[in-house]
């Protein structure tokens, strides 16, 4: 099997996990704390977009250009534990977990990269 086919097979077999991730600026102290049904994949997307000058968060993109890649820390902070309980609400659990981490790591106001929520 070719190397490319092997990599594709591994990617397709990788299970995704919901969780909380952070992007932290080591220079300014600003942080983005968020949750996703695929925490590592979303974190990888943020990294890719920043590297290619395509990130939608203007302040984060500005700091990236000003301070450089080495000034940022990308990390998965916590993962949801899978549950077989039919009453388990993963979205609600993830929202609560994000809230707990936002209390732990300053990420609001001047210390955050939060953007106002858009209402549809």
Secondary structure, DSSP 8 states (H G I E B T S, - for coil): --HHHHHHHHHHH-----EEEEEEETTT--EEEEEETTHHHHHHHHHHHHHTT--S-HHHHHHHHHH-GGGEEEEEEEE------TT--HHHHHHHHHHHHHHHS--SGGGB--------
